[in-house]
Amino acid sequence: MPTSPLSADYRSWKLERRSDGAVLVRVPPRVPLHGDLPVPEAVFTFREGDPQYTFWDFQLRQRESESEG
């Protein structure tokens, strides 16, 4: 089972599976505004074969199983 060096903050990140099987990770900004401009969320995509794909695939599957039961 993979472990994470990240804090529990990543539980607030949004995880989605794209139609091509890739895992999409959306990270909301910690600060809602930067001056007068909104800070956009960071978006990462991991495909099978990417070094971090297994970790994020596991996280997404775990969340999916938690929401089912």
BAFIMI-650445 format. One record per residue: x, y, z of N, C-alpha, C in turn; residue number from 1. Coordinates in Angstrom, 2 decimals. Atoms other than C-alpha are relative to their C-alpha. Layout:
r n_px->X n_py->Y n_pz->Z ca_px->X ca_py->Y ca_pz->Z c_px->X c_py->Y c_pz->Z margu->NUM
...
This chain:
r n_px->0.84 n_py->-1.17 n_pz->0.00 ca_px->0.00 ca_py->0.00 ca_pz->0.00 c_px->0.89 c_py->1.23 c_pz->0.00 margu->1
r n_px->-0.87 n_py->-1.18 n_pz->0.06 ca_px->1.55 ca_py->3.35 ca_pz->-0.98 c_px->-0.20 c_py->0.91 c_pz->1.20 margu->2
r n_px->0.09 n_py->-1.00 n_pz->-1.06 ca_px->2.30 ca_py->5.97 ca_pz->1.62 c_px->0.26 c_py->1.35 c_pz->-0.62 margu->3
r n_px->-0.14 n_py->-1.34 n_pz->0.54 ca_px->2.32 ca_py->9.71 ca_pz->1.15 c_px->0.83 c_py->0.88 c_pz->0.91 margu->4
r n_px->-0.72 n_py->-0.98 n_pz->-0.80 ca_px->4.81 ca_py->12.35 ca_pz->2.31 c_px->-0.84 c_py->1.26 c_pz->0.20 margu->5
r n_px->0.85 n_py->-1.18 n_pz->-0.08 ca_px->1.94 ca_py->14.85 ca_pz->1.96 c_px->-0.77 c_py->0.01 c_pz->1.31 margu->6
r n_px->0.85 n_py->-0.10 n_pz->-1.18 ca_px->-0.10 ca_py->16.14 ca_pz->4.85 c_px->-1.41 c_py->-0.46 c_pz->-0.38 margu->7
r n_px->1.37 n_py->0.44 n_pz->0.24 ca_px->-3.76 ca_py->15.22 ca_pz->5.18 c_px->-0.73 c_py->0.95 c_pz->-0.94 margu->8
r n_px->0.61 n_py->-0.95 n_pz->0.92 ca_px->-4.50 ca_py->18.25 ca_pz->2.95 c_px->-0.43 c_py->-0.65 c_pz->-1.30 margu->9
r n_px->0.33 n_py->0.57 n_pz->1.30 ca_px->-4.55 ca_py->16.01 ca_pz->-0.10 c_px->-1.36 c_py->-0.68 c_pz->0.00 margu->10
r n_px->1.37 n_py->0.54 n_pz->-0.05 ca_px->-7.86 ca_py->14.56 ca_pz->1.13 c_px->-1.01 c_py->1.00 c_pz->-0.55 margu->11
r n_px->0.91 n_py->-1.02 n_pz->0.55 ca_px->-9.45 ca_py->17.86 ca_pz->0.03 c_px->0.17 c_py->0.16 c_pz->-1.51 margu->12
r n_px->-0.23 n_py->-0.09 n_pz->1.43 ca_px->-8.04 ca_py->17.47 ca_pz->-3.46 c_px->-1.05 c_py->-0.81 c_pz->-0.73 margu->13
r n_px->1.02 n_py->0.69 n_pz->0.78 ca_px->-10.52 ca_py->16.43 ca_pz->-6.14 c_px->0.66 c_py->-0.98 c_pz->-0.95 margu->14
r n_px->-0.55 n_py->1.03 n_pz->0.87 ca_px->-9.77 ca_py->13.18 ca_pz->-7.95 c_px->-1.09 c_py->-0.47 c_pz->-0.96 margu->15
r n_px->0.94 n_py->0.46 n_pz->1.02 ca_px->-11.43 ca_py->12.08 ca_pz->-11.19 c_px->0.73 c_py->-0.98 c_pz->-0.91 margu->16
r n_px->-0.57 n_py->0.87 n_pz->1.03 ca_px->-10.91 ca_py->9.34 ca_pz->-13.73 c_px->-0.51 c_py->0.48 c_pz->-1.35 margu->17
r n_px->0.39 n_py->-0.40 n_pz->1.36 ca_px->-10.89 ca_py->10.47 ca_pz->-17.34 c_px->-0.42 c_py->-1.22 c_pz->-0.80 margu->18
r n_px->0.48 n_py->1.10 n_pz->0.84 ca_px->-12.43 ca_py->8.39 ca_pz->-20.10 c_px->1.15 c_py->-0.85 c_pz->-0.54 margu->19
r n_px->-1.15 n_py->0.77 n_pz->0.48 ca_px->-8.92 ca_py->7.33 ca_pz->-21.20 c_px->0.72 c_py->-0.75 c_pz->1.12 margu->20
r n_px->-0.57 n_py->0.73 n_pz->-1.13 ca_px->-8.18 ca_py->5.90 ca_pz->-17.71 c_px->0.97 c_py->0.81 c_pz->0.84 margu->21
r n_px->-0.92 n_py->-0.85 n_pz->-0.76 ca_px->-5.91 ca_py->8.73 ca_pz->-16.57 c_px->-0.70 c_py->0.52 c_pz->1.25 margu->22
r n_px->0.53 n_py->-0.58 n_pz->-1.24 ca_px->-6.34 ca_py->10.09 ca_pz->-13.04 c_px->0.30 c_py->1.49 c_pz->-0.03 margu->23
r n_px->-0.11 n_py->-1.45 n_pz->-0.01 ca_px->-6.98 ca_py->13.83 ca_pz->-12.88 c_px->-0.05 c_py->0.44 c_pz->1.46 margu->24
r n_px->-0.08 n_py->-0.49 n_pz->-1.38 ca_px->-5.98 ca_py->15.57 ca_pz->-9.62 c_px->-0.11 c_py->1.52 c_pz->-0.05 margu->25
r n_px->0.21 n_py->-1.45 n_pz->-0.08 ca_px->-7.32 ca_py->19.06 ca_pz->-8.90 c_px->0.33 c_py->0.47 c_pz->1.41 margu->26
r n_px->-0.44 n_py->-0.50 n_pz->-1.30 ca_px->-5.63 ca_py->20.99 ca_pz->-6.09 c_px->-0.52 c_py->1.43 c_pz->0.16 margu->27
r n_px->0.52 n_py->-1.35 n_pz->-0.20 ca_px->-7.60 ca_py->23.98 ca_pz->-4.77 c_px->1.07 c_py->0.90 c_pz->0.60 margu->28
r n_px->-1.00 n_py->-0.92 n_pz->-0.58 ca_px->-5.59 ca_py->27.09 ca_pz->-3.90 c_px->-0.20 c_py->0.12 c_pz->1.51 margu->29
r n_px->0.09 n_py->-0.18 n_pz->-1.46 ca_px->-4.78 ca_py->27.59 ca_pz->-0.22 c_px->-0.46 c_py->1.41 c_pz->0.32 margu->30
r n_px->0.37 n_py->-1.40 n_pz->-0.21 ca_px->-5.26 ca_py->31.34 ca_pz->-0.54 c_px->-1.03 c_py->0.34 c_pz->-1.07 margu->31
r n_px->1.03 n_py->-0.24 n_pz->1.00 ca_px->-8.53 ca_py->32.34 ca_pz->-2.22 c_px->0.30 c_py->1.15 c_pz->-0.95 margu->32
r n_px->-0.29 n_py->-1.14 n_pz->0.87 ca_px->-7.22 ca_py->35.63 ca_pz->-3.60 c_px->1.49 c_py->0.35 c_pz->0.03 margu->33
r n_px->-1.37 n_py->-0.50 n_pz->0.10 ca_px->-3.87 ca_py->36.95 ca_pz->-4.78 c_px->-0.14 c_py->1.42 c_pz->-0.52 margu->34
r n_px->0.32 n_py->-1.36 n_pz->0.40 ca_px->-4.24 ca_py->40.68 ca_pz->-4.81 c_px->-1.49 c_py->0.04 c_pz->-0.30 margu->35
r n_px->1.41 n_py->-0.04 n_pz->0.41 ca_px->-7.49 ca_py->41.20 ca_pz->-6.70 c_px->-0.34 c_py->-1.14 c_pz->-0.93 margu->36
r n_px->0.24 n_py->1.07 n_pz->0.95 ca_px->-7.11 ca_py->38.12 ca_pz->-8.87 c_px->-0.18 c_py->-1.34 c_pz->0.71 margu->37
r n_px->0.14 n_py->1.33 n_pz->-0.59 ca_px->-8.41 ca_py->34.66 ca_pz->-8.00 c_px->1.17 c_py->-0.89 c_pz->-0.40 margu->38
r n_px->-1.08 n_py->0.93 n_pz->0.27 ca_px->-5.75 ca_py->31.98 ca_pz->-7.77 c_px->-0.64 c_py->-1.26 c_pz->-0.60 margu->39
r n_px->0.60 n_py->1.21 n_pz->0.60 ca_px->-6.54 ca_py->29.08 ca_pz->-10.13 c_px->0.44 c_py->-1.26 c_pz->0.72 margu->40
r n_px->-0.40 n_py->1.28 n_pz->-0.56 ca_px->-6.50 ca_py->25.50 ca_pz->-8.98 c_px->1.11 c_py->-0.60 c_pz->-0.86 margu->41
r n_px->-1.03 n_py->0.72 n_pz->0.75 ca_px->-3.55 ca_py->23.35 ca_pz->-9.99 c_px->-0.62 c_py->-1.31 c_pz->-0.46 margu->42
r n_px->0.57 n_py->1.23 n_pz->0.55 ca_px->-4.45 ca_py->20.39 ca_pz->-12.23 c_px->1.13 c_py->-0.87 c_pz->-0.53 margu->43
r n_px->-1.01 n_py->0.97 n_pz->0.42 ca_px->-2.30 ca_py->17.30 ca_pz->-12.74 c_px->-0.71 c_py->-1.22 c_pz->-0.57 margu->44
r n_px->0.55 n_py->1.23 n_pz->0.58 ca_px->-2.96 ca_py->14.24 ca_pz->-14.88 c_px->1.08 c_py->-1.06 c_pz->0.03 margu->45
r n_px->-0.93 n_py->1.12 n_pz->-0.09 ca_px->-1.32 ca_py->10.87 ca_pz->-14.30 c_px->-0.55 c_py->-1.16 c_pz->-0.81 margu->46
r n_px->0.38 n_py->1.14 n_pz->0.83 ca_px->-1.44 ca_py->8.06 ca_pz->-16.85 c_px->0.79 c_py->-1.23 c_pz->0.43 margu->47
r n_px->-0.71 n_py->1.25 n_pz->-0.31 ca_px->-0.49 ca_py->4.42 ca_pz->-16.43 c_px->1.40 c_py->0.08 c_pz->-0.60 margu->48
r n_px->-1.39 n_py->-0.12 n_pz->0.41 ca_px->3.30 ca_py->4.30 ca_pz->-16.64 c_px->0.69 c_py->1.21 c_pz->0.62 margu->49
r n_px->-0.57 n_py->-1.14 n_pz->-0.71 ca_px->3.78 ca_py->7.67 ca_pz->-14.91 c_px->0.43 c_py->-0.46 c_pz->1.39 margu->50
r n_px->-0.48 n_py->0.44 n_pz->-1.31 ca_px->5.79 ca_py->7.31 ca_pz->-11.68 c_px->-1.03 c_py->0.14 c_pz->1.13 margu->51
r n_px->0.95 n_py->-0.21 n_pz->-1.08 ca_px->2.94 ca_py->8.65 ca_pz->-9.50 c_px->-1.39 c_py->-0.57 c_pz->-0.29 margu->52
r n_px->1.32 n_py->0.53 n_pz->0.37 ca_px->0.05 ca_py->6.94 ca_pz->-11.33 c_px->-0.53 c_py->-1.00 c_pz->1.03 margu->53
r n_px->0.45 n_py->1.03 n_pz->-0.93 ca_px->-0.12 ca_py->3.96 ca_pz->-8.95 c_px->-0.53 c_py->0.61 c_pz->1.29 margu->54
r n_px->0.44 n_py->-0.65 n_pz->-1.22 ca_px->-0.39 ca_py->6.22 ca_pz->-5.91 c_px->-1.37 c_py->0.65 c_pz->-0.17 margu->55
r n_px->1.25 n_py->-0.72 n_pz->0.19 ca_px->-3.17 ca_py->8.40 ca_pz->-7.34 c_px->-1.14 c_py->-0.92 c_pz->-0.42 margu->56
r n_px->1.01 n_py->0.99 n_pz->0.33 ca_px->-5.03 ca_py->5.44 ca_pz->-8.83 c_px->-0.51 c_py->-0.66 c_pz->1.28 margu->57
r n_px->0.37 n_py->0.59 n_pz->-1.29 ca_px->-5.00 ca_py->3.85 ca_pz->-5.37 c_px->-0.88 c_py->0.96 c_pz->0.80 margu->58
r n_px->0.77 n_py->-1.00 n_pz->-0.74 ca_px->-6.25 ca_py->7.08 ca_pz->-3.76 c_px->-1.41 c_py->0.13 c_pz->-0.57 margu->59
r n_px->1.30 n_py->-0.13 n_pz->0.64 ca_px->-9.09 ca_py->7.38 ca_pz->-6.28 c_px->-0.86 c_py->-1.23 c_pz->0.26 margu->60
r n_px->0.76 n_py->1.23 n_pz->-0.27 ca_px->-10.13 ca_py->3.73 ca_pz->-5.88 c_px->-0.45 c_py->-0.06 c_pz->1.46 margu->61
r n_px->0.35 n_py->0.00 n_pz->-1.42 ca_px->-10.08 ca_py->4.10 ca_pz->-2.11 c_px->-1.18 c_py->0.95 c_pz->0.25 margu->62
r n_px->1.11 n_py->-0.95 n_pz->-0.17 ca_px->-12.33 ca_py->7.17 ca_pz->-2.28 c_px->-1.29 c_py->-0.55 c_pz->-0.60 margu->63
r n_px->1.19 n_py->0.60 n_pz->0.63 ca_px->-14.68 ca_py->5.39 ca_pz->-4.68 c_px->-0.61 c_py->-1.08 c_pz->0.89 margu->64
r n_px->0.52 n_py->1.05 n_pz->-0.85 ca_px->-14.98 ca_py->2.42 ca_pz->-2.33 c_px->-0.60 c_py->0.57 c_pz->1.29 margu->65
r n_px->0.55 n_py->-0.64 n_pz->-1.20 ca_px->-15.56 ca_py->4.72 ca_pz->0.68 c_px->-1.38 c_py->0.60 c_pz->-0.30 margu->66
r n_px->1.28 n_py->-0.64 n_pz->0.33 ca_px->-18.38 ca_py->6.53 ca_pz->-1.14 c_px->-1.09 c_py->-1.04 c_pz->-0.29 margu->67
r n_px->0.98 n_py->1.07 n_pz->0.26 ca_px->-20.06 ca_py->3.20 ca_pz->-2.03 c_px->-0.53 c_py->-0.59 c_pz->1.30 margu->68
r n_px->0.41 n_py->0.67 n_pz->-1.23 ca_px->-20.18 ca_py->1.93 ca_pz->1.53 c_px->-0.08 c_py->0.88 c_pz->1.12 margu->69
